[in-house]
């Protein structure tokens, strides 16, 4: 799990806040958190994918993306970030903000997402080429 924040969390007019958990209790699995938030919103008659449309007919929102890398979030991360309730679709890690010398407001917190990294499993071999 990786804590990230929308660009709106920085100390400028564009950036408002960050949410990073400092709780010592074990958090629920991300898919459980997302499911609970989604069910809650559906019961309330709203859903994160139902956003208002602008007068010009173009969507008033975008799907979440990382402002530094330009990559769009996929899978459960999209729902997790949409359910966080921010209008700004731009997100980044704290370290990415720090690398640009952007300051995060004191007391703000991050939103947890899943980071999956694929790699090829390679068998270790001894000097004779036999698997160890």
Secondary structure, 3 states (H helix, E strand, C coil): CEEEEEHHHECCCCCCCCECCCCCCCCCCHHHHHHHHHHHHHHCCCCCCCCCECCCCCECCCCCEECCCCCECCCHHHHHHHCCCCCCCEEECHHHHHHCCCCECCCCECEEECCCCCCCCCCCECCCCCEC
